[in-house]
Amino acid sequence: MGKPYSDLDKRAIAILAGGGNPATSQDQAVAKYWSWKINPSAASHKLNAQSKRANNRKKDEVALVPFSVAPIPSVFAEAMISKRSKTALTTTNATVCGHQTVSNGEKVINFGKYKPAYVYWRTGEAVESADRTSRITGRTYKSYYTATDEGYMAPFGRPTTTSTDSQAARQTAIKTALGTGINLITFTPEKYRE
């Protein structure tokens, strides 16, 4: 999957290379994107008022058993989850995602070359798509979701240190646990380099 706005980045860089200013481009999407990019205090960097998502997303640590590393007794891999997503994740679903409870003598460490698998889910899908306007580029697009709909993301791993579950098996269990009220669920695979 490409980087968001990579097409606008390329066009802005081409304008800069030619000695121009992307903020004054005739292409309004490029001009608005460039103005947004170079001005981090702009109002467009803030989420819409209807959104419940905090602009400053604080994070919590989660302990996981990775899929790609043989489990080490009393040692878990560190992953991060936003406080907002952690609150939305029920205790049962946190267990299904393999979030471990760490007790005395157990350690949570940062495996430098480890990126956990993630599940993303979104609530509030409408029956039909409607036109929306990007706050960054001003472009219109179709979406089943509005600013009041909520999306969450949580890391996941093996449910226990003795489990032999694959990522695919965990994905199926997570999808079932999240329930029928969730219309959009996507998964990002775990990555680990030796």
N, C-alpha and C positions, 0 to 999 in steps of 0.2 A: 504494500500500500504506500502511495506517495505521501510526502510531507504536505500538510495542509498549506495552501497558498503558494506552493512551489512555482506554479506558473506565473503568479504575480511577482514573486521574488525575481525570477529570471527576466521578466520584462522590465522591472525596476532597475536591475543591474545593467541591462542593455542600455537603458536611458542614461544612467550614470556614466557608463563607459563612453557614451557619445557626447558627454559634457552637459547633459540636460539635468533637469530636476524632476524626479518622478512625481512629486507633489503637485506639479503643474501640468501633468500629462493630460492629453485630450481624453484618454481612456479613464473614465471616472472610477472604475474599479481599482485601477493601479493607483490613481491619485489618492483615493480614500484609504486604500491599504497602506500606502507609504506614510501618509499622515498618521495613521494609527500606529504603525511600527516604530516611527521615530519619536513618538510622544507617549511614553508609558503612563503619564498622568491624565491622559485624555479620558473623557467620560465613556468612550467606547470600550475601554479596558474593563469597565465595571459591568457586572452582570445586570440584566434588566431587573427593575424593582419587583416584578412579580415572582422572580426566582427565589427559592428558599436557600439556594446555595450561598454559602459565605464567600466573600471575596478573598479572605485570608483563610485558606483551608489548612487547619492544623492537622497533624498526623500522629498516629499511634503506632507503636511497634507490635508486630504479630510474629509469633514463633511458628515455623512450618517444618514439616519433614519433606525435603525435596524428592522429586521423582527420579532425577538423574544421578543422584549421589546415594551410595549405600548408607542406610541409617546408621548413625553413630550414637551409641547409648548416652543418654543425658545431654545431648547436644542438638540444638535446633538452629535452623537458618533464620536470619532476620529478614522480615519483609515489612513494608509500611502500608497503612490503610488510613484514609482520611477519617477524622472523628465522625463526620457526617455519615459516611458509608458504614462505619462500625456501628453507629446507632441504628441504622436502617436494617442491619444484618441481625436477625434474631439469634438467640443462643443456639438453637437447633441448627440453623443454617451456618453459623460460624463453625460448629462441630463438623458439619458435612464438608465445609471448605477446608477442614484440617487445621484450624487454628488451635494450637496446643496451649494447655494450661501448664505453666512452668512452675515447678516447685523447688524447694531448697536443694542445692547441689547440682541442679540442671542449668545449662548455659544456653544463651541465645547469642550467636555470633554472626558477623557480617561475612558471608562467603563472597569474596571480592568479585568473582566472575560468574555469580549466580543472579539470574533475574527470574523471579517466581512467575508461575502461570497466573493469569488474572481472569476473572469473570466480570463482565459488564452487563448490567440489566437496567432497563428503563421502564418507568410506569407511565400510564396516562395516554396511551395511543388512542387517537380519534378514529372514527369509522372511515372518514375520507380525508385525503390530504388537502391542505390549503396553502395559499401563497404566504411565504414569510420573507422578511427582508433582513439580510445580514447586517449586523451592527458594525461590522468591520469594513466591508466592501460596498455596502449599499445594494448589492445584487439581490434579486429575488430568487427564491427557490421553493420547491414544494416539500412539505413535511407533514407527518402525521402528529407531530409533537409541538407543543407551545412552551414558552418560558416557564410556565407553572408546572409542567411535567418534570419529573425528577429522574436523573440517571445516577447510578452508583457503580463503584468498582471495588472489588475485593480480591486479594491474593488467595491462591489455594494450593494445597499440597496433599500428600498422603494423609489419611485420617489418623493413622497411628504409626509408631516406629516399626511395628511388625507387619504392616499392611503391604501387600504386593500389588495394590491397585495401580492401573495405568492412568495416564491423564484422561484418556477417553472414558474410562469407567467413572472417574471422578466427575467429569463433565456431565455425564448422564445422571448421576446421583444429585448433583447441584441443580440441574435443570428441573428435576422432579421435586426437589426440596423447595425451590423458589416458588413453585406453584403455577396454577393456570392464570392467575391475575397478571402475570408478567408477559408482555407482548414482544419484547425485544431482549434477547440474551445473546451475547457474543463471548467468545473465549480467545485469549491470547496465550500461546504455548510458553512453557518454561524454557529458559535458555541457560546453558551452563557450558563454560569453556574450561578445559583443563589448563 
